[in-house]
């Protein structure tokens, strides 16, 4: 993908306009917020464009008139060779910066993990995945807050939902959605046989309140006494909340908090996120059952990634990448290499599509 000099000029002119508007002191309220957002989005593009323009100008200047002095000409030839070698990488950085952004990339995200096929072992694996994302979030400087959970009898999770807030959360985690498969010997297996289990992960961008408007008449609230491993500390009062969104049939349950009010607020947060996800899928022309397509059914045969404990490896099947660093990946920081590889593959595909 080659960006013309005329396009570089347009980018520079637009960035200068935004700088002037922000510096004028005449913008207030929503206008100032909008201009600041546009400036922040355009700045990395403008910086990369300026680098490309400067390198092209220097290359053209050095190539235009060869210096009659042999030593100076030799120095110029070395500089021309360096610029020609470095320019493609700088142009590539600009092309990547110019790729259309997903409007949700900068948003916080809702992380949902559910045990799939495999019984208790699947629940333990779901807990391993949650801890992996929890540690990765801490390594990124993000804040993670558990919204609701349904614990299994052996210490795993049947289901866990959490909010992750920070810079670029959805942009980095959106490719984690899908079926994750584990191959290992369960602690309850006396014969030493390897079992295969699965858990589903869904990462959904969180909306602003203005993005999803919910009428009170669209909601049905049920209040009841919390029960089960996830709610034993609150089961002496009717604090658990179940919300049904009547138009879509979506159901959200929250019982982790002692306060009915807090459970209701968290359940509404989860519901708003799921409705926003449906809205995004429709706007993007995705399949009608986008959510089901995202996470699959939880069956062992469907997977985006396999965690093989006997061999100490993790394989991402979408990009055919295998890393023999399973402990480091489950500890959180090692997950970054997988995420970076997925982001690079996505960028390469989008650049190729533009160039077609």
N, C-alpha and C positions, 0 to 999 in steps of 0.2 A: 504494500500500500504506500504510494508516493504522494506526499502532500505538496501541492504547488506553492510557488512563491507568493502568488496572489492570495491563496488561502492563509498563508502565514501572516500576510499583511492584514487580512480581515480579523484574524484572532487578536493581533496586537492592537488594532484600532478599537475593537470591542472592549478589550481589557482596560485600555487607557480611558475610555468613556466611563466605565464603571468606577475606576479610581477617582476620576474627576467628580462624579456624582456623589460618591461617599465623602469626599473631602470638602464638598461645597457646604455641608451643614444644613442643606435645605430639605433633606429627607427625614421623615418622621414616621413613627408607628409601623404599619404594615409595609409601607414603601421602603423604609430603611431595612427592615428584616428581609424583604425580598431581594433587595440589591446586595445585601451582605451575603445572602445565600448564593446568589449568582456569582459574586466575586470569589467566594471560597471554592466553588465548583470550577470556575474558569482559571483560577490562579495556576494550578499545576500544568494545565494545557498551555497557558501563556508563557510560563517559564520554559517549558520544553520547546515551544515554538521559537522563542527568542534564541535558545541555544542552537537550534537547527539553522535559523536565519544567519546567525553570526558565523557559524562554521562554513555555510555555503558562500557567504560573502568573502570570507578570508580565502577560501579555496579558489574562488573566481579571481580574486585580486592577485594571488600568487601565480596563477596559471596564465594570466593575461599577457604579461610582458616578461619574458625570461631576463634575468639580470645578466649583463655582459661579463661581470666578474665571476670566474669559475668557482671560487670559494663560496660566494653569496648564492650562486645558482645551486650549488650542491646543498647548501643549508635549506634553500627554498624547496628543493626536490624532496628532502627529508620531511619537511613540514607538510608538503602536499601528500606524501605517502601516508603520514600519520593521520591527517584529516580524512583522507579517503577510507582509511581503515576504521576510524572511529565514528564517522558520520552515520553508517547504517544502524548502529546501536542507538544513537541519539534519535534518529528518525523513527525507529521502532518504538522507543519510549514515548515519543509524541503520538504515534498512531494508537498505542494502548491508552494513553491519557484521553484521546478523542473518542474512544468507544462510548456508545450510549450507556448511561448509567441506569441501573435498576433504581427506581425512585425509592425503594425500600431499603437499599443497601446501608444507609446511615442509621436505620432505626434499631432500637432494641428488639430482642426476639423472645418468643415463647418456645421453650424446649420441652418436648413431650416424649417420654420414653415408656414403652409398654413391653412387657414380657410376651413373647410369641410362643412358638412351639418349643417344648422341652421341659415343662413343669417347673419344679423348684429351681432347677439349674438355669432355666431361662430367666427367672426372677433374680437370681444371684448375678447373672450376666448383665441384666438391666441396671442393677446397682453398681456394677463395675463401670458401665458406660457413664452413668451419672457422675461418679467420682472422677472419671477421666475428663469430662467436660467441666466439672467444677474446678479441677486443678488447672486446666487449660485457661479457663476464664480468669483465674487468679494470676496466672503468668502473664496474661494480656492486660492486666489492670482493670478488668471488668468487675462488675458487681453481680452476683448471682443470688437469687432469693427463691427458695422453694415455695411454690404456691399451694400444691396439694400432693398427697401421696397415698398410696394404698400398699402397705407392706405385706410381704408374704410371711408365712410362719417360720421360715428358716433364715430370715434376715435380709432377703432381697426385696425387690419392688415388683408388684404386679403392674403398677403404673406410678409415674412420678412426673409432675409438671413444675417447671421453674421459669422464672423471668431472668433474662440476662441483659444488663444494661451497660453501655460503654461505647467507645468509638468503633464504628465499623463492625458491629456484632453480626448483623444479618449477612453482610457481605462475605464474611469469613465462614460462617457456619451453615449457610443455606445448602451447601452440597453434602451436608451430613445426613440429610433426610433420606430415609430408605431402610432396608432390612440389613441388620448387622448380624453376622453368624459367628458362633464360637465353637471351636472344636477343642475339647479337653476332657480330662478324667474328673468327674464330679467327686467331691469329698465324700459323698454317700456311696460311691461305687467301690465295692470290696474287691471286684475282680480285675480292676485296673483297666477297664475298657474305655476307649474314647467315645464320648457322646457328642452329638451335634445339637445345638440349641440356637434359638434366634430371639432377637428383640427388635422392635421397630422404633425408629427415631423420626420425629417430625420437628422441623425448625420453622416457625412462622413469624413473620415480621409483626411487631405490635403497632396498632394504629394509634393516631391521636384521637381524642374523643370526637373531633369534628369529622373524622373519616367514616365513622359508623354511627348512625343515629338509630337508637332502639326505642320504640314506643313501649310504654308500660303495659299496654293492652296486648303486646306481642309476647309477654313473658308469663310463665306460670311458676310460682314459687312453692316449694315444699320444704317445710322445716321438720326435722326429726332428730332423734337421739343418735349421736355418732357411735359407731361400733367398729370392731375389728382392730387389727394390730396398729393401724394408722391413726385410730381415734380413741384409744383407751383412756387417755388423760382428760377427755372431755365428755365421756359418755354418761355423766350424771346430769347433764342438762340437754335441752333440745336446742343444740347449737349448729348442727349440720344443715347445710343448705343445698338443695337441688333446684337448678333453674332449667326450665324447658323453653326453648325459643320456638313458639308455635308455628311460625311460617316455614321454618326449615326442619324442625324436629330435632335440632341440636340439643343435647343434654349435657350440663356441666354440674359436677358435684364437688363440694369443698367442705371438709370437716376437720381440717387440721388445727384451726384456731379455737380457743375457748369462747371467743365472742361470735355470736350469730352475725353481728354487723360486719365483722372482719371477714368471716367466711363468705358473706354475701358480696362484699366488695371484690374479693379475690375471684369468686365465681363469675362475676360480671366482667372482670378483666380478661379471663380466659375466653368467655363467650364472645366478647368484642373482637378478640384476636382471631378466633376461628371464623367469625363472620367476615372479617376483613380479608382473610385468606380466600374465602369463597368469592368475594367481590373482586379480588385481584385475578383469580383464575378466570372469571368471566370476562374481565376487561382485557386480558391477554389472549383470549380465544382458546384457553386450555380446554381439555376434555372435561365433561360435565362432572365426573367423579375425580377431580384433581387431587383431593386429599387421599383417596384410596390409591390412586396411581402413584402418589408420592411415597407412601410408606408400604405399599403392598399388603399382603394378607398376613404376614408374619410366618409364613410357611418356610421350612428349611431350604427349599429349592430356590427361593427368591432372595437375592442378596446383592448388596453393593460392596460389602467388605467382609472379609473373613479373618478372624483372630484365631490362629492355630497355636495353642500352647505347647504341645509336644515339640514342635519345630521352632518355637519362639519367633514366629513371623506374622506379619499383618499384610494382607493383599487387598488392594482396592481394585475390584474387577472392572470398573469403568475405564480406567486408564492403564490397566495391566501393570500396576506398580506393586512390587513386593519389597517390604523392609523387614530385615531380621533384627528388629529392635522392639519386640512386643512389650517388654516391661517398661521401657522408656515412653512408649506411646501411651500406655494405660496410665502412666504417671502424669500425663498431661502435656508437658513441653514437647515431647516427641511427636505429638499429633500435628504440630505446626508444619512439619515437612510434608505430610499428606495433604493438608489443606492448601499449602502453597502450590503443590503439584496440580491439584484440581483447579485452582484459580488460573494457573498458567495454561492449562489445557483449554479452559473455557475462553481465555483471551485469544489463544491461537485459532480456535474454531471461529470465533466472531471476526477476527481479522481476515481469515480465509474467506468467510462469507462476503465480507465487504469487497474483497478483491476480485470476486467472481464476476 
